[in-house]
Amino acid sequence: MSSYSRRDYARNRDEHLEQILAFLRNDERFVAAWLTGSIGRNEGDELSDFDLRVVVADAYAEQLCACSPQQVGTVTSAERLALYKQFGQPLVLCEAPGFPPTGGCFNHVVYRETAITVDWVLIPQKDAQIQQQECRLLLDKVGLPSAPPASESAEERLRLASRDVSTFWMMTSISIKYVLRGDLIMGDRFIFGNAYLLQDVKQRVAGETLHWQRLNMSFATTRAEQVALIRQLCTEMQEEMRKLVAQGGQVPDDPMSIIEVWLSIE
């Protein structure tokens, strides 16, 4: 295969989206569409895929959106496959019921010629609300209602932040075990999981609506680097714990003392 650059991929991806959008505009079965994910948040890069929500008119919803739990797998219905084939030769890698509260169907589709990936979620019109937050609206023929903004009460925010703090320290102990065993891959897996927990705690402590952000962190390739990452994350979490306690949250008492014991093991 000839060289395929990031720019090539991004150009093909953007052209692919234009083809999809032109098709949806001119087909009465589809009444709205928007992007979520990194591109929907305007945080995408040249390698980002499409997370596409497509609203199907109720007259066609049973045909295109029906997806039972028993259908989870690597094939889809003939009707959905015909839709995806409008834009290239698709490989359906996963089918599952749509994400709540859509009531529709999810398909992870990769197009063979270009490797362009589209996560299609087909939603019945009766169940559809436009997610204005972190969403890039592409099409709305019928004036769909907007979903209320996601929010957490102060009590819920503190409860969830406190839960994630406890989970962080539990997972830190597990990550150190893998580091001590010399299993760098599993060590990094748990370290990155903790980094995302820390990100969630920081957002909740700051009173922000929880949203996913890409981590600015590299994989550690030695035991020393992993230990340094663990210590860095623990230091940052201890600072968030102080803020959380000041707001009325619950945190473990001196969990770092246990971590120091684990880190002292040779």
N, C-alpha and C positions, 0 to 999 in steps of 0.2 A: 504494500500500500504506500502511495506517495505521502510526503509529509503533510500533516494536518495541524495547522497552528491554532493557537487560542483565538486569534483574530478570525480565522476561517470558521471556527466553531461558533463564535459570537455572531458573525455575520449570517451564517446559516440559521442560527437560532432566531435572530430577529426577523429574517425573511419568513421563517416558519410561522412565527406568531402572526405576521401580516397575512399570510395565507389563511390561517385559522380564522382570524378576525373577519376577513372578507367573506369567507364562507358562512360564518355565523350571522353576519349582518343580512345576508340574502336568503336565509333559510327560516321559514316560519316556525320551525320546531324550537328554535332557540330565541330566548327573549332577553337574556342578560349574560354578562361574563365579566370576571375580574380576576386579577392576579393576587395571590398572597405570597408568602415566603419572602426570600431575600429581595427578589425583583419587585414584589408588591410593596416592600418597605423602602424601595430605592437604595438598597444596600448590596445589590447584586454585582458580580464581577463577570469577567469574560467566560467563566466556566459555570456560572449559575444556570440551573434548570428552571422550567416553568412550573409553578403550582397554580393550576388553572381551575377556576370554578365556573361552570356553565349551567345556567338555569334553563330548564326544559319546560316548554308550555305544557300545561296540565293534560291537554289532549294527547300528548305523546309521552308523558312521563312514565306510564306503566311499561311502555315499550323500551325506553332508553335508560330508565333509572332503577328498575327493579333489580335488587341484588340481595339475596338472603345470606345469612351467615354460612350456610352450607356451600355457597358458591366460592368461598375463599380459595384462591389457587392461582394458576397461571394461564387460564383461558377466560374468555369473556363471551358475551352473547353475540350472535351474528349481527344484530342491529348496531351495537357499540363498535364492533370490529369494522363494519362498513363505514362508520363515521371516521374512525382513526385512519383508515386506508385512504381517505381523501387527501392526506398530507404526506404520504409515503408508505413504505412497507413497515408495518409496526410489529414489534415483539412485545407482547403483554407479559410483563414479569410478575405482576401481582394484581389480583382483584379482591376487593373486600367491600363490605358495606361502607357508605360514606361516613365522614366524620360527623359526630353529633354536633349540632342538632339538624344536620342537613336532610337526613332521611334518604339520601341518594346512594350512588355507587362510586367507588374509588377504583381507578385503574392507573397503575404505573406503567407507562408506555415508552419504549425506546425505539427510535426509528433507525432502521438498519443502515441506510446509506450514509447518514451523518452522525449517528449516535446522539442526536438531539433527544432529550428526555422531557416528557410532559407528564406531570401528575394530574390526570383528569379527574375532577369530581363533578358528576352530573347530578343536579339538584332539581326536584320537582318545584314548579313555580309556587305551589301552595305552601311550601315549607321555606321559601327563600327569603332571606333578608341580607341586604348588602352590609358587609363588615367594613365600615368606613375606616376604622383604625387599621393601620398597616396593610392597606389594600390599594391597588391601582385599578380603578374602574375602567373597563374597556368598552362596555356596551350595556345599555339599558333601554329597551324599547317600550317598557310598560310602566316605568316609574315605581320600581320596587321599594318597599319600606326599608329604612335603615335599622340595623340591629342596634339595641342599646349598647353603649360603650361598656366594655368589660371593666369591672371594678371589684375591689374587695373592701369589706368594712375594715375599720382599724383593728377590731378584735380578730378578724380572720387573718389579716395581714401579719399580726404578731404571732398568732398560732402557727401559721405556716412557716414563718421565718424561724421560730423556735424549733419546729420539727426538723427543718433543713439543717439547722446548726447541729442537732443531735446526730442526724444522719451523717453529716460531714465527719464528725469525730469517729464514728463507727467505721466509716469507709477508710479513714486515714489509717487506722490500725490494720485493716485488711491490706491496704496498699503497701504498707511497710513489710508485711509478711512476704509479699511477692518480691519486693526489692531484696530482702534478705536471702530469699531462695535463688536470686539471680534471674528471675523471670521478668525481664525488662518490658516485654510486651504487655503482660497483665499488669505490671506496675504502672506503666503509662496509662493503661485503660482506666484504672481506678483513680489515678492522679487527675486525669482530665475530667472524669465524672465529678470529682470534688471541686474542680475549678468552676464547673457549671453550677454546682450547688452554691458555691461562694457568690457567683454572679447573681443568682436568684435572691440570696439573702441581702446582698448589697442593695438591690433594687427595692425590695420590700422595706428595708430599714430606712431607705430614702423616701418612702412613701410613693414610689413610682408604680405604674401598671407593669406587671411582669411581661417582659418581651425577650425573645431570644436574640443574642448577639454572638457573632463569631468571636472566638477567643484569639487574642494576640499572644499565643504561647506556642513554643516549639516542643516537639517530643524530646525527652531526655534519652541519651544513648549510653549513659554509664550510670553505675550505682551512685556515684558522687553527685551527678547532675540530678538524679531523682530525689535524693535526700535533700538537696538544696531547694528543689521545687516544693517538696512537702513542707519544709520549714517556712518557705515564703508564703504558701497558702495558709498555713496555720497562723502565722503572724497577722495576716490580713483578716482572718476569721476572728481572731481574738479582739481586734479593733472593732469589728462589726458587733461582736457580742457585748462589748461595753455600751455601744449605742443602743442595742436592742434591750438590754436590761434597763437603761434609763427611760425607755419607752414603755416598760412594763412586761417585756418578754421574759421567757424562762430559758435558762441556759445551764449546761452542766457545770459543776464546780471544778475548776482547775483541770480540764482534760489534758492540757499540755504536759502535765507531770507524767501521765501514762504514756504519752507519745515519746517523751524523753527516755523512758525505760525501754520502749521498743527500739528506739534509735541507738541505744547503747549496746544492743545485742550484736555480737560478732558472728 
